[in-house]
Amino acid sequence: MKIVIIGAGFAGLRFLYDIKKHFGNEMEIVIIDERKTSLEKPSLVEVALAGRPVSHTQIPIKDIARSQNVEFINSMHIRLNQKVIL
């Protein structure tokens, strides 16, 4: 079975971590996002209060995908063939 996650923001990555925890490598997972980095929003406090650079809160999505053994497609436009199996 293949799972496609559209968007590697907070919700997309949370779903990725949860599905990997539950299924491990049983599923083929693809993440699609037009951005190359994901913003770690909880760390924005450090940017505002501690003067850390915004780059401190940005994580390359390709690194996340590699560490989770999933495919990352860096694209805004993509066509998906939908096949539903019940």
TORROBA-573066 format. One record per residue (C-alpha): x, y, z; residue in three letters. Coordinates in steps of 0.02 Angstrom, whole numbers, padded with zeros to 5 digits, always signed. Layout:
       c1       c2       c3     r
        X        Y        Z   Ala
...
//
This chain:
       c1       c2       c3     r
   +00000   +00000   +00000   Met
   +00061   +00176   -00040   Lys
   +00023   +00329   +00066   Ile
   +00047   +00503   -00007   Val
   +00065   +00648   +00115   Ile
   +00035   +00816   +00035   Ile
   +00124   +00949   +00137   Gly
   +00269   +00930   +00257   Ala
   +00210   +01056   +00385   Gly
   +00173   +01015   +00566   Phe
   +00020   +00906   +00528   Ala
   +00100   +00815   +00381   Gly
   +00256   +00772   +00480   Leu
   +00156   +00722   +00634   Arg
   +00056   +00603   +00524   Phe
   +00217   +00534   +00449   Leu
   +00292   +00500   +00621   Tyr
   +00131   +00419   +00683   Asp
   +00108   +00308   +00531   Ile
   +00291   +00255   +00536   Lys
   +00274   +00214   +00721   Lys
   +00120   +00108   +00688   His
   +00169   +00022   +00525   Phe
   +00359   +00037   +00519   Gly
   +00419   +00004   +00341   Asn
   +00265   -00095   +00288   Glu
   +00196   +00054   +00191   Met
   +00272   +00146   +00045   Glu
   +00262   +00330   +00094   Ile
   +00287   +00483   -00015   Val
   +00292   +00663   +00048   Ile
   +00253   +00802   -00075   Ile
   +00290   +00983   -00033   Asp
   +00340   +01136   -00135   Glu
   +00455   +01194   +00005   Arg
   +00627   +01123   +00039   Lys
   +00619   +01154   +00226   Thr
   +00492   +01131   +00363   Ser
   +00474   +01262   +00498   Leu
   +00486   +01195   +00676   Glu
   +00357   +01313   +00751   Lys
   +00387   +01272   +00935   Pro
   +00565   +01339   +00912   Ser
   +00504   +01510   +00852   Leu
   +00503   +01565   +01034   Val
   +00692   +01550   +01031   Glu
   +00698   +01662   +00878   Val
   +00589   +01795   +00960   Ala
   +00660   +01790   +01136   Leu
   +00837   +01723   +01122   Ala
   +00886   +01806   +00959   Gly
   +00920   +01644   +00867   Arg
   +00914   +01651   +00677   Pro
   +00758   +01588   +00589   Val
   +00867   +01460   +00500   Ser
   +00884   +01377   +00672   His
   +00700   +01327   +00658   Thr
   +00705   +01263   +00479   Gln
   +00733   +01078   +00446   Ile
   +00771   +01014   +00270   Pro
   +00626   +00901   +00219   Ile
   +00743   +00788   +00119   Lys
   +00839   +00751   +00280   Asp
   +00677   +00706   +00370   Ile
   +00623   +00595   +00225   Ala
   +00793   +00508   +00220   Arg
   +00791   +00476   +00408   Ser
   +00616   +00402   +00396   Gln
   +00654   +00301   +00239   Asn
   +00519   +00386   +00134   Val
   +00521   +00470   -00036   Glu
   +00516   +00661   -00046   Phe
   +00451   +00751   -00201   Ile
   +00492   +00936   -00200   Asn
   +00354   +01000   -00313   Ser
   +00203   +01113   -00312   Met
   +00113   +01033   -00458   His
   +00089   +00847   -00466   Ile
   -00043   +00733   -00540   Arg
   -00097   +00582   -00441   Leu
   -00183   +00429   -00510   Asn
   -00316   +00383   -00386   Gln
   -00349   +00199   -00358   Lys
   -00462   +00155   -00215   Val
   -00458   -00020   -00144   Ile
   -00598   -00067   -00025   Leu
//
